[in-house]
Amino acid sequence: MGADDLVVAMPARIAINKAIELAIEFVAGLNRERTALESAPEGLGLNRRRFSANSSVVLLLPPGLLT
């Protein structure tokens, strides 16, 4: 993960309730909207970071969830 990547964290409580598919679909949707993310005038997130063509959307899952 890099400083300009968009990280989507999935809390363990939600993951345990089998909403993993929804999280994957959400991240896939963000990837489809890359152009909008890249052109966000004020950046993304709390720290207003820039999302560029080199940025990634990362889904962060709790450890041991997929074992």
PDB file of N, CA, C, O and CB in Angstrom:
ATOM      1  N   MET A   1       0.840  -1.179   0.000  1.00  0.00           N
ATOM      2  CA  MET A   1       0.000   0.000   0.000  1.00  0.00           C
ATOM      3  C   MET A   1       0.878   1.232   0.000  1.00  0.00           C
ATOM      4  O   MET A   1       1.909   1.291   0.669  1.00  0.00           O
ATOM      5  CB  MET A   1      -0.952   0.004   1.206  1.00  0.00           C
ATOM      6  N   GLY A   2       0.443   2.206  -0.763  1.00  0.00           N
ATOM      7  CA  GLY A   2       1.168   3.456  -0.841  1.00  0.00           C
ATOM      8  C   GLY A   2       0.414   4.583  -0.182  1.00  0.00           C
ATOM      9  O   GLY A   2      -0.745   4.423   0.201  1.00  0.00           O
ATOM     10  N   ALA A   3       1.062   5.718  -0.046  1.00  0.00           N
ATOM     11  CA  ALA A   3       0.469   6.872   0.625  1.00  0.00           C
ATOM     12  C   ALA A   3      -0.751   7.416  -0.112  1.00  0.00           C
ATOM     13  O   ALA A   3      -1.632   8.010   0.510  1.00  0.00           O
ATOM     14  CB  ALA A   3       1.501   7.966   0.771  1.00  0.00           C
ATOM     15  N   ASP A   4      -0.815   7.224  -1.419  1.00  0.00           N
ATOM     16  CA  ASP A   4      -1.937   7.749  -2.196  1.00  0.00           C
ATOM     17  C   ASP A   4      -2.997   6.704  -2.514  1.00  0.00           C
ATOM     18  O   ASP A   4      -3.912   6.971  -3.294  1.00  0.00           O
ATOM     19  CB  ASP A   4      -1.431   8.341  -3.473  1.00  0.00           C
ATOM     20  N   ASP A   5      -2.888   5.519  -1.921  1.00  0.00           N
ATOM     21  CA  ASP A   5      -3.893   4.484  -2.143  1.00  0.00           C
ATOM     22  C   ASP A   5      -5.117   4.746  -1.281  1.00  0.00           C
ATOM     23  O   ASP A   5      -5.026   5.328  -0.200  1.00  0.00           O
ATOM     24  CB  ASP A   5      -3.316   3.091  -1.842  1.00  0.00           C
ATOM     25  N   LEU A   6      -6.252   4.310  -1.779  1.00  0.00           N
ATOM     26  CA  LEU A   6      -7.510   4.428  -1.042  1.00  0.00           C
ATOM     27  C   LEU A   6      -7.747   3.086  -0.354  1.00  0.00           C
ATOM     28  O   LEU A   6      -7.933   2.069  -1.021  1.00  0.00           O
ATOM     29  CB  LEU A   6      -8.719   4.819  -1.997  1.00  0.00           C
ATOM     30  N   VAL A   7      -7.742   3.082   0.982  1.00  0.00           N
ATOM     31  CA  VAL A   7      -7.883   1.852   1.752  1.00  0.00           C
ATOM     32  C   VAL A   7      -9.294   1.777   2.315  1.00  0.00           C
ATOM     33  O   VAL A   7      -9.754   2.692   2.999  1.00  0.00           O
ATOM     34  CB  VAL A   7      -6.829   1.780   2.890  1.00  0.00           C
ATOM     35  N   VAL A   8      -9.974   0.675   2.019  1.00  0.00           N
ATOM     36  CA  VAL A   8     -11.305   0.404   2.559  1.00  0.00           C
ATOM     37  C   VAL A   8     -11.131  -0.707   3.587  1.00  0.00           C
ATOM     38  O   VAL A   8     -10.807  -1.842   3.237  1.00  0.00           O
ATOM     39  CB  VAL A   8     -12.343   0.000   1.422  1.00  0.00           C
ATOM     40  N   ALA A   9     -11.346  -0.375   4.847  1.00  0.00           N
ATOM     41  CA  ALA A   9     -11.177  -1.356   5.923  1.00  0.00           C
ATOM     42  C   ALA A   9     -12.521  -1.989   6.249  1.00  0.00           C
ATOM     43  O   ALA A   9     -13.532  -1.298   6.371  1.00  0.00           O
ATOM     44  CB  ALA A   9     -10.566  -0.696   7.188  1.00  0.00           C
ATOM     45  N   MET A  10     -12.519  -3.303   6.386  1.00  0.00           N
ATOM     46  CA  MET A  10     -13.737  -4.026   6.743  1.00  0.00           C
ATOM     47  C   MET A  10     -13.612  -4.473   8.187  1.00  0.00           C
ATOM     48  O   MET A  10     -12.791  -5.337   8.497  1.00  0.00           O
ATOM     49  CB  MET A  10     -13.981  -5.245   5.795  1.00  0.00           C
ATOM     50  N   PRO A  11     -14.417  -3.897   9.080  1.00  0.00           N
ATOM     51  CA  PRO A  11     -14.346  -4.273  10.494  1.00  0.00           C
ATOM     52  C   PRO A  11     -14.647  -5.759  10.692  1.00  0.00           C
ATOM     53  O   PRO A  11     -15.453  -6.336   9.961  1.00  0.00           O
ATOM     54  CB  PRO A  11     -15.323  -3.427  11.317  1.00  0.00           C
ATOM     55  N   ALA A  12     -14.011  -6.364  11.664  1.00  0.00           N
ATOM     56  CA  ALA A  12     -14.167  -7.799  11.918  1.00  0.00           C
ATOM     57  C   ALA A  12     -15.620  -8.173  12.188  1.00  0.00           C
ATOM     58  O   ALA A  12     -16.067  -9.232  11.748  1.00  0.00           O
ATOM     59  CB  ALA A  12     -13.300  -8.222  13.098  1.00  0.00           C
ATOM     60  N   ARG A  13     -16.347  -7.355  12.879  1.00  0.00           N
ATOM     61  CA  ARG A  13     -17.734  -7.673  13.213  1.00  0.00           C
ATOM     62  C   ARG A  13     -18.589  -7.834  11.961  1.00  0.00           C
ATOM     63  O   ARG A  13     -19.416  -8.743  11.882  1.00  0.00           O
ATOM     64  CB  ARG A  13     -18.323  -6.589  14.107  1.00  0.00           C
ATOM     65  N   ILE A  14     -18.394  -6.962  10.996  1.00  0.00           N
ATOM     66  CA  ILE A  14     -19.139  -7.068   9.740  1.00  0.00           C
ATOM     67  C   ILE A  14     -18.666  -8.274   8.941  1.00  0.00           C
ATOM     68  O   ILE A  14     -19.476  -9.008   8.376  1.00  0.00           O
ATOM     69  CB  ILE A  14     -18.985  -5.782   8.906  1.00  0.00           C
ATOM     70  N   ALA A  15     -17.365  -8.474   8.894  1.00  0.00           N
ATOM     71  CA  ALA A  15     -16.804  -9.591   8.131  1.00  0.00           C
ATOM     72  C   ALA A  15     -17.309 -10.925   8.666  1.00  0.00           C
ATOM     73  O   ALA A  15     -17.577 -11.840   7.888  1.00  0.00           O
ATOM     74  CB  ALA A  15     -15.272  -9.554   8.173  1.00  0.00           C
ATOM     75  N   ILE A  16     -17.438 -11.043   9.959  1.00  0.00           N
ATOM     76  CA  ILE A  16     -17.918 -12.276  10.571  1.00  0.00           C
ATOM     77  C   ILE A  16     -19.348 -12.561  10.125  1.00  0.00           C
ATOM     78  O   ILE A  16     -19.738 -13.723  10.012  1.00  0.00           O
ATOM     79  CB  ILE A  16     -17.839 -12.188  12.110  1.00  0.00           C
ATOM     80  N   ASN A  17     -20.126 -11.529   9.873  1.00  0.00           N
ATOM     81  CA  ASN A  17     -21.509 -11.696   9.432  1.00  0.00           C
ATOM     82  C   ASN A  17     -21.624 -11.947   7.931  1.00  0.00           C
ATOM     83  O   ASN A  17     -22.709 -11.824   7.362  1.00  0.00           O
ATOM     84  CB  ASN A  17     -22.315 -10.476   9.801  1.00  0.00           C
ATOM     85  N   LYS A  18     -20.519 -12.297   7.292  1.00  0.00           N
ATOM     86  CA  LYS A  18     -20.476 -12.718   5.891  1.00  0.00           C
ATOM     87  C   LYS A  18     -20.827 -11.612   4.890  1.00  0.00           C
ATOM     88  O   LYS A  18     -21.414 -11.899   3.846  1.00  0.00           O
ATOM     89  CB  LYS A  18     -21.411 -13.867   5.695  1.00  0.00           C
ATOM     90  N   ALA A  19     -20.488 -10.387   5.180  1.00  0.00           N
ATOM     91  CA  ALA A  19     -20.727  -9.299   4.236  1.00  0.00           C
ATOM     92  C   ALA A  19     -19.506  -9.062   3.348  1.00  0.00           C
ATOM     93  O   ALA A  19     -19.352  -7.988   2.766  1.00  0.00           O
ATOM     94  CB  ALA A  19     -21.091  -8.015   4.986  1.00  0.00           C
ATOM     95  N   ILE A  20     -18.647 -10.065   3.252  1.00  0.00           N
ATOM     96  CA  ILE A  20     -17.422  -9.926   2.466  1.00  0.00           C
ATOM     97  C   ILE A  20     -17.746  -9.624   1.006  1.00  0.00           C
ATOM     98  O   ILE A  20     -17.086  -8.798   0.377  1.00  0.00           O
ATOM     99  CB  ILE A  20     -16.571 -11.200   2.568  1.00  0.00           C
ATOM    100  N   GLU A  21     -18.763 -10.297   0.471  1.00  0.00           N
ATOM    101  CA  GLU A  21     -19.141 -10.094  -0.927  1.00  0.00           C
ATOM    102  C   GLU A  21     -19.506  -8.642  -1.201  1.00  0.00           C
ATOM    103  O   GLU A  21     -19.154  -8.093  -2.244  1.00  0.00           O
ATOM    104  CB  GLU A  21     -20.308 -11.000  -1.298  1.00  0.00           C
ATOM    105  N   LEU A  22     -20.216  -8.021  -0.256  1.00  0.00           N
ATOM    106  CA  LEU A  22     -20.598  -6.616  -0.421  1.00  0.00           C
ATOM    107  C   LEU A  22     -19.376  -5.711  -0.429  1.00  0.00           C
ATOM    108  O   LEU A  22     -19.311  -4.757  -1.205  1.00  0.00           O
ATOM    109  CB  LEU A  22     -21.556  -6.189   0.693  1.00  0.00           C
ATOM    110  N   ALA A  23     -18.412  -6.006   0.428  1.00  0.00           N
ATOM    111  CA  ALA A  23     -17.190  -5.210   0.470  1.00  0.00           C
ATOM    112  C   ALA A  23     -16.420  -5.330  -0.837  1.00  0.00           C
ATOM    113  O   ALA A  23     -15.897  -4.340  -1.347  1.00  0.00           O
ATOM    114  CB  ALA A  23     -16.309  -5.641   1.643  1.00  0.00           C
ATOM    115  N   ILE A  24     -16.350  -6.540  -1.376  1.00  0.00           N
ATOM    116  CA  ILE A  24     -15.664  -6.751  -2.654  1.00  0.00           C
ATOM    117  C   ILE A  24     -16.376  -6.001  -3.768  1.00  0.00           C
ATOM    118  O   ILE A  24     -15.726  -5.372  -4.603  1.00  0.00           O
ATOM    119  CB  ILE A  24     -15.585  -8.253  -2.991  1.00  0.00           C
ATOM    120  N   GLU A  25     -17.707  -6.057  -3.790  1.00  0.00           N
ATOM    121  CA  GLU A  25     -18.482  -5.325  -4.801  1.00  0.00           C
ATOM    122  C   GLU A  25     -18.275  -3.818  -4.656  1.00  0.00           C
ATOM    123  O   GLU A  25     -18.171  -3.111  -5.658  1.00  0.00           O
ATOM    124  CB  GLU A  25     -19.983  -5.667  -4.685  1.00  0.00           C
ATOM    125  N   PHE A  26     -18.215  -3.321  -3.419  1.00  0.00           N
ATOM    126  CA  PHE A  26     -18.009  -1.897  -3.177  1.00  0.00           C
ATOM    127  C   PHE A  26     -16.662  -1.437  -3.722  1.00  0.00           C
ATOM    128  O   PHE A  26     -16.577  -0.412  -4.399  1.00  0.00           O
ATOM    129  CB  PHE A  26     -18.102  -1.592  -1.682  1.00  0.00           C
ATOM    130  N   VAL A  27     -15.613  -2.196  -3.427  1.00  0.00           N
ATOM    131  CA  VAL A  27     -14.272  -1.853  -3.904  1.00  0.00           C
ATOM    132  C   VAL A  27     -14.221  -1.943  -5.430  1.00  0.00           C
ATOM    133  O   VAL A  27     -13.576  -1.114  -6.072  1.00  0.00           O
ATOM    134  CB  VAL A  27     -13.208  -2.787  -3.270  1.00  0.00           C
ATOM    135  N   ALA A  28     -14.886  -2.930  -6.012  1.00  0.00           N
ATOM    136  CA  ALA A  28     -14.941  -3.042  -7.475  1.00  0.00           C
ATOM    137  C   ALA A  28     -15.638  -1.820  -8.068  1.00  0.00           C
ATOM    138  O   ALA A  28     -15.221  -1.310  -9.108  1.00  0.00           O
ATOM    139  CB  ALA A  28     -15.676  -4.342  -7.900  1.00  0.00           C
ATOM    140  N   GLY A  29     -16.700  -1.348  -7.409  1.00  0.00           N
ATOM    141  CA  GLY A  29     -17.394  -0.144  -7.862  1.00  0.00           C
ATOM    142  C   GLY A  29     -16.506   1.086  -7.798  1.00  0.00           C
ATOM    143  O   GLY A  29     -16.530   1.924  -8.700  1.00  0.00           O
ATOM    144  N   LEU A  30     -15.724   1.195  -6.735  1.00  0.00           N
ATOM    145  CA  LEU A  30     -14.782   2.313  -6.640  1.00  0.00           C
ATOM    146  C   LEU A  30     -13.764   2.254  -7.777  1.00  0.00           C
ATOM    147  O   LEU A  30     -13.408   3.287  -8.344  1.00  0.00           O
ATOM    148  CB  LEU A  30     -14.060   2.299  -5.276  1.00  0.00           C
ATOM    149  N   ASN A  31     -13.302   1.069  -8.109  1.00  0.00           N
ATOM    150  CA  ASN A  31     -12.357   0.921  -9.221  1.00  0.00           C
ATOM    151  C   ASN A  31     -12.990   1.328 -10.548  1.00  0.00           C
ATOM    152  O   ASN A  31     -12.323   1.906 -11.406  1.00  0.00           O
ATOM    153  CB  ASN A  31     -11.857  -0.525  -9.304  1.00  0.00           C
ATOM    154  N   ARG A  32     -14.282   1.025 -10.718  1.00  0.00           N
ATOM    155  CA  ARG A  32     -14.970   1.440 -11.953  1.00  0.00           C
ATOM    156  C   ARG A  32     -15.100   2.957 -12.044  1.00  0.00           C
ATOM    157  O   ARG A  32     -15.208   3.508 -13.140  1.00  0.00           O
ATOM    158  CB  ARG A  32     -16.361   0.798 -12.027  1.00  0.00           C
ATOM    159  N   GLU A  33     -15.090   3.626 -10.904  1.00  0.00           N
ATOM    160  CA  GLU A  33     -15.250   5.092 -10.858  1.00  0.00           C
ATOM    161  C   GLU A  33     -13.919   5.805 -10.658  1.00  0.00           C
ATOM    162  O   GLU A  33     -13.881   6.903 -10.104  1.00  0.00           O
ATOM    163  CB  GLU A  33     -16.213   5.484  -9.738  1.00  0.00           C
ATOM    164  N   ARG A  34     -12.839   5.195 -11.099  1.00  0.00           N
ATOM    165  CA  ARG A  34     -11.499   5.769 -10.914  1.00  0.00           C
ATOM    166  C   ARG A  34     -11.407   7.196 -11.439  1.00  0.00           C
ATOM    167  O   ARG A  34     -10.778   8.046 -10.808  1.00  0.00           O
ATOM    168  CB  ARG A  34     -10.458   4.903 -11.609  1.00  0.00           C
ATOM    169  N   THR A  35     -12.021   7.466 -12.576  1.00  0.00           N
ATOM    170  CA  THR A  35     -11.941   8.812 -13.160  1.00  0.00           C
ATOM    171  C   THR A  35     -12.506   9.851 -12.201  1.00  0.00           C
ATOM    172  O   THR A  35     -11.924  10.923 -12.032  1.00  0.00           O
ATOM    173  CB  THR A  35     -12.696   8.868 -14.503  1.00  0.00           C
ATOM    174  N   ALA A  36     -13.625   9.544 -11.579  1.00  0.00           N
ATOM    175  CA  ALA A  36     -14.225  10.474 -10.618  1.00  0.00           C
ATOM    176  C   ALA A  36     -13.330  10.632  -9.390  1.00  0.00           C
ATOM    177  O   ALA A  36     -13.192  11.735  -8.860  1.00  0.00           O
ATOM    178  CB  ALA A  36     -15.625   9.985 -10.195  1.00  0.00           C
ATOM    179  N   LEU A  37     -12.729   9.545  -8.943  1.00  0.00           N
ATOM    180  CA  LEU A  37     -11.831   9.621  -7.787  1.00  0.00           C
ATOM    181  C   LEU A  37     -10.606  10.471  -8.109  1.00  0.00           C
ATOM    182  O   LEU A  37     -10.159  11.268  -7.284  1.00  0.00           O
ATOM    183  CB  LEU A  37     -11.396   8.212  -7.345  1.00  0.00           C
ATOM    184  N   GLU A  38     -10.069  10.295  -9.315  1.00  0.00           N
ATOM    185  CA  GLU A  38      -8.874  11.040  -9.725  1.00  0.00           C
ATOM    186  C   GLU A  38      -9.158  12.523  -9.887  1.00  0.00           C
ATOM    187  O   GLU A  38      -8.269  13.355  -9.705  1.00  0.00           O
ATOM    188  CB  GLU A  38      -8.325  10.480 -11.026  1.00  0.00           C
ATOM    189  N   SER A  39     -10.396  12.854 -10.228  1.00  0.00           N
ATOM    190  CA  SER A  39     -10.708  14.265 -10.465  1.00  0.00           C
ATOM    191  C   SER A  39     -11.430  14.929  -9.289  1.00  0.00           C
ATOM    192  O   SER A  39     -11.972  16.024  -9.439  1.00  0.00           O
ATOM    193  CB  SER A  39     -11.555  14.395 -11.709  1.00  0.00           C
ATOM    194  N   ALA A  40     -11.442  14.284  -8.131  1.00  0.00           N
ATOM    195  CA  ALA A  40     -12.060  14.892  -6.944  1.00  0.00           C
ATOM    196  C   ALA A  40     -11.327  16.190  -6.623  1.00  0.00           C
ATOM    197  O   ALA A  40     -10.136  16.156  -6.313  1.00  0.00           O
ATOM    198  CB  ALA A  40     -12.023  13.913  -5.716  1.00  0.00           C
ATOM    199  N   PRO A  41     -12.011  17.337  -6.689  1.00  0.00           N
ATOM    200  CA  PRO A  41     -11.325  18.627  -6.556  1.00  0.00           C
ATOM    201  C   PRO A  41     -10.624  18.852  -5.223  1.00  0.00           C
ATOM    202  O   PRO A  41      -9.622  19.564  -5.165  1.00  0.00           O
ATOM    203  CB  PRO A  41     -12.298  19.717  -6.765  1.00  0.00           C
ATOM    204  N   GLU A  42     -11.132  18.262  -4.166  1.00  0.00           N
ATOM    205  CA  GLU A  42     -10.540  18.488  -2.846  1.00  0.00           C
ATOM    206  C   GLU A  42      -9.859  17.244  -2.289  1.00  0.00           C
ATOM    207  O   GLU A  42      -9.569  17.189  -1.094  1.00  0.00           O
ATOM    208  CB  GLU A  42     -11.603  18.957  -1.878  1.00  0.00           C
ATOM    209  N   GLY A  43      -9.601  16.254  -3.121  1.00  0.00           N
ATOM    210  CA  GLY A  43      -8.961  15.038  -2.663  1.00  0.00           C
ATOM    211  C   GLY A  43      -9.946  14.105  -1.986  1.00  0.00           C
ATOM    212  O   GLY A  43     -11.151  14.355  -1.980  1.00  0.00           O
ATOM    213  N   LEU A  44      -9.425  13.028  -1.416  1.00  0.00           N
ATOM    214  CA  LEU A  44     -10.261  11.998  -0.803  1.00  0.00           C
ATOM    215  C   LEU A  44      -9.915  11.799   0.661  1.00  0.00           C
ATOM    216  O   LEU A  44      -8.769  11.967   1.076  1.00  0.00           O
ATOM    217  CB  LEU A  44     -10.115  10.684  -1.550  1.00  0.00           C
ATOM    218  N   GLY A  45     -10.922  11.439   1.429  1.00  0.00           N
ATOM    219  CA  GLY A  45     -10.712  11.067   2.819  1.00  0.00           C
ATOM    220  C   GLY A  45     -10.480  12.231   3.750  1.00  0.00           C
ATOM    221  O   GLY A  45     -10.506  13.396   3.352  1.00  0.00           O
ATOM    222  N   LEU A  46     -10.255  11.889   4.980  1.00  0.00           N
ATOM    223  CA  LEU A  46     -10.057  12.880   6.035  1.00  0.00           C
ATOM    224  C   LEU A  46      -8.893  13.813   5.748  1.00  0.00           C
ATOM    225  O   LEU A  46      -8.963  15.011   6.021  1.00  0.00           O
ATOM    226  CB  LEU A  46      -9.834  12.190   7.355  1.00  0.00           C
ATOM    227  N   ASN A  47      -7.824  13.254   5.197  1.00  0.00           N
ATOM    228  CA  ASN A  47      -6.632  14.068   4.933  1.00  0.00           C
ATOM    229  C   ASN A  47      -6.600  14.658   3.525  1.00  0.00           C
ATOM    230  O   ASN A  47      -5.605  15.263   3.128  1.00  0.00           O
ATOM    231  CB  ASN A  47      -5.397  13.239   5.149  1.00  0.00           C
ATOM    232  N   ARG A  48      -7.679  14.483   2.776  1.00  0.00           N
ATOM    233  CA  ARG A  48      -7.820  15.058   1.425  1.00  0.00           C
ATOM    234  C   ARG A  48      -6.649  14.685   0.520  1.00  0.00           C
ATOM    235  O   ARG A  48      -6.078  15.539  -0.159  1.00  0.00           O
ATOM    236  CB  ARG A  48      -7.937  16.583   1.509  1.00  0.00           C
ATOM    237  N   ARG A  49      -6.302  13.409   0.521  1.00  0.00           N
ATOM    238  CA  ARG A  49      -5.200  12.935  -0.330  1.00  0.00           C
ATOM    239  C   ARG A  49      -5.641  12.846  -1.780  1.00  0.00           C
ATOM    240  O   ARG A  49      -6.810  12.604  -2.079  1.00  0.00           O
ATOM    241  CB  ARG A  49      -4.691  11.564   0.149  1.00  0.00           C
ATOM    242  N   ARG A  50      -4.693  13.044  -2.663  1.00  0.00           N
ATOM    243  CA  ARG A  50      -4.941  12.943  -4.093  1.00  0.00           C
ATOM    244  C   ARG A  50      -4.952  11.479  -4.510  1.00  0.00           C
ATOM    245  O   ARG A  50      -4.139  10.689  -4.031  1.00  0.00           O
ATOM    246  CB  ARG A  50      -3.880  13.727  -4.890  1.00  0.00           C
ATOM    247  N   PHE A  51      -5.857  11.121  -5.386  1.00  0.00           N
ATOM    248  CA  PHE A  51      -5.936   9.783  -5.958  1.00  0.00           C
ATOM    249  C   PHE A  51      -5.514   9.910  -7.407  1.00  0.00           C
ATOM    250  O   PHE A  51      -6.143  10.642  -8.171  1.00  0.00           O
ATOM    251  CB  PHE A  51      -7.381   9.162  -5.821  1.00  0.00           C
ATOM    252  N   SER A  52      -4.458   9.209  -7.798  1.00  0.00           N
ATOM    253  CA  SER A  52      -3.904   9.353  -9.144  1.00  0.00           C
ATOM    254  C   SER A  52      -4.063   8.062  -9.942  1.00  0.00           C
ATOM    255  O   SER A  52      -4.585   7.066  -9.440  1.00  0.00           O
ATOM    256  CB  SER A  52      -2.424   9.753  -9.074  1.00  0.00           C
ATOM    257  N   ALA A  53      -3.610   8.095 -11.171  1.00  0.00           N
ATOM    258  CA  ALA A  53      -3.655   6.916 -12.033  1.00  0.00           C
ATOM    259  C   ALA A  53      -2.810   5.788 -11.457  1.00  0.00           C
ATOM    260  O   ALA A  53      -3.048   4.620 -11.764  1.00  0.00           O
ATOM    261  CB  ALA A  53      -3.176   7.266 -13.444  1.00  0.00           C
ATOM    262  N   ASN A  54      -1.831   6.122 -10.629  1.00  0.00           N
ATOM    263  CA  ASN A  54      -0.964   5.113 -10.006  1.00  0.00           C
ATOM    264  C   ASN A  54      -1.496   4.607  -8.671  1.00  0.00           C
ATOM    265  O   ASN A  54      -0.949   3.663  -8.101  1.00  0.00           O
ATOM    266  CB  ASN A  54       0.417   5.681  -9.806  1.00  0.00           C
ATOM    267  N   SER A  55      -2.562   5.233  -8.169  1.00  0.00           N
ATOM    268  CA  SER A  55      -3.140   4.833  -6.884  1.00  0.00           C
ATOM    269  C   SER A  55      -3.939   3.549  -7.038  1.00  0.00           C
ATOM    270  O   SER A  55      -4.386   3.201  -8.131  1.00  0.00           O
ATOM    271  CB  SER A  55      -4.033   5.952  -6.317  1.00  0.00           C
ATOM    272  N   SER A  56      -4.109   2.856  -5.927  1.00  0.00           N
ATOM    273  CA  SER A  56      -4.899   1.625  -5.906  1.00  0.00           C
ATOM    274  C   SER A  56      -6.025   1.755  -4.892  1.00  0.00           C
ATOM    275  O   SER A  56      -5.934   2.533  -3.942  1.00  0.00           O
ATOM    276  CB  SER A  56      -4.009   0.402  -5.575  1.00  0.00           C
ATOM    277  N   VAL A  57      -7.085   0.987  -5.103  1.00  0.00           N
ATOM    278  CA  VAL A  57      -8.130   0.835  -4.097  1.00  0.00           C
ATOM    279  C   VAL A  57      -7.867  -0.509  -3.437  1.00  0.00           C
ATOM    280  O   VAL A  57      -7.832  -1.541  -4.108  1.00  0.00           O
ATOM    281  CB  VAL A  57      -9.595   0.918  -4.726  1.00  0.00           C
ATOM    282  N   VAL A  58      -7.682  -0.498  -2.121  1.00  0.00           N
ATOM    283  CA  VAL A  58      -7.272  -1.693  -1.378  1.00  0.00           C
ATOM    284  C   VAL A  58      -8.359  -2.060  -0.374  1.00  0.00           C
ATOM    285  O   VAL A  58      -8.842  -1.202   0.365  1.00  0.00           O
ATOM    286  CB  VAL A  58      -5.911  -1.464  -0.653  1.00  0.00           C
ATOM    287  N   LEU A  59      -8.742  -3.331  -0.349  1.00  0.00           N
ATOM    288  CA  LEU A  59      -9.687  -3.829   0.647  1.00  0.00           C
ATOM    289  C   LEU A  59      -8.888  -4.479   1.764  1.00  0.00           C
ATOM    290  O   LEU A  59      -8.150  -5.437   1.533  1.00  0.00           O
ATOM    291  CB  LEU A  59     -10.710  -4.839   0.018  1.00  0.00           C
ATOM    292  N   LEU A  60      -9.034  -3.959   2.964  1.00  0.00           N
ATOM    293  CA  LEU A  60      -8.304  -4.461   4.128  1.00  0.00           C
ATOM    294  C   LEU A  60      -9.252  -5.331   4.951  1.00  0.00           C
ATOM    295  O   LEU A  60     -10.239  -4.843   5.502  1.00  0.00           O
ATOM    296  CB  LEU A  60      -7.725  -3.282   4.992  1.00  0.00           C
ATOM    297  N   LEU A  61      -8.941  -6.621   5.025  1.00  0.00           N
ATOM    298  CA  LEU A  61      -9.766  -7.572   5.781  1.00  0.00           C
ATOM    299  C   LEU A  61      -9.062  -7.975   7.069  1.00  0.00           C
ATOM    300  O   LEU A  61      -7.834  -7.942   7.136  1.00  0.00           O
ATOM    301  CB  LEU A  61     -10.078  -8.824   4.930  1.00  0.00           C
ATOM    302  N   PRO A  62      -9.830  -8.357   8.101  1.00  0.00           N
ATOM    303  CA  PRO A  62      -9.218  -8.806   9.354  1.00  0.00           C
ATOM    304  C   PRO A  62      -8.374 -10.059   9.107  1.00  0.00           C
ATOM    305  O   PRO A  62      -8.723 -10.872   8.252  1.00  0.00           O
ATOM    306  CB  PRO A  62     -10.306  -9.089  10.426  1.00  0.00           C
ATOM    307  N   PRO A  63      -7.282 -10.225   9.833  1.00  0.00           N
ATOM    308  CA  PRO A  63      -6.421 -11.400   9.642  1.00  0.00           C
ATOM    309  C   PRO A  63      -7.173 -12.704   9.958  1.00  0.00           C
ATOM    310  O   PRO A  63      -7.991 -12.765  10.876  1.00  0.00           O
ATOM    311  CB  PRO A  63      -5.163 -11.287  10.533  1.00  0.00           C
ATOM    312  N   GLY A  64      -6.871 -13.732   9.173  1.00  0.00           N
ATOM    313  CA  GLY A  64      -7.438 -15.048   9.400  1.00  0.00           C
ATOM    314  C   GLY A  64      -8.855 -15.230   8.926  1.00  0.00           C
ATOM    315  O   GLY A  64      -9.437 -16.296   9.127  1.00  0.00           O
ATOM    316  N   LEU A  65      -9.430 -14.218   8.301  1.00  0.00           N
ATOM    317  CA  LEU A  65     -10.834 -14.281   7.900  1.00  0.00           C
ATOM    318  C   LEU A  65     -11.085 -15.273   6.782  1.00  0.00           C
ATOM    319  O   LEU A  65     -12.105 -15.962   6.780  1.00  0.00           O
ATOM    320  CB  LEU A  65     -11.305 -12.924   7.472  1.00  0.00           C
ATOM    321  N   LEU A  66     -10.173 -15.354   5.841  1.00  0.00           N
ATOM    322  CA  LEU A  66     -10.404 -16.185   4.675  1.00  0.00           C
ATOM    323  C   LEU A  66      -9.751 -17.550   4.770  1.00  0.00           C
ATOM    324  O   LEU A  66      -9.584 -18.230   3.758  1.00  0.00           O
ATOM    325  CB  LEU A  66      -9.915 -15.488   3.461  1.00  0.00           C
ATOM    326  N   THR A  67      -9.382 -17.956   5.966  1.00  0.00           N
ATOM    327  CA  THR A  67      -8.736 -19.263   6.108  1.00  0.00           C
ATOM    328  C   THR A  67      -9.733 -20.358   6.364  1.00  0.00           C
ATOM    329  O   THR A  67      -9.352 -21.520   6.507  1.00  0.00           O
ATOM    330  CB  THR A  67      -7.725 -19.235   7.223  1.00  0.00           C
TER     331      THR A  67
END
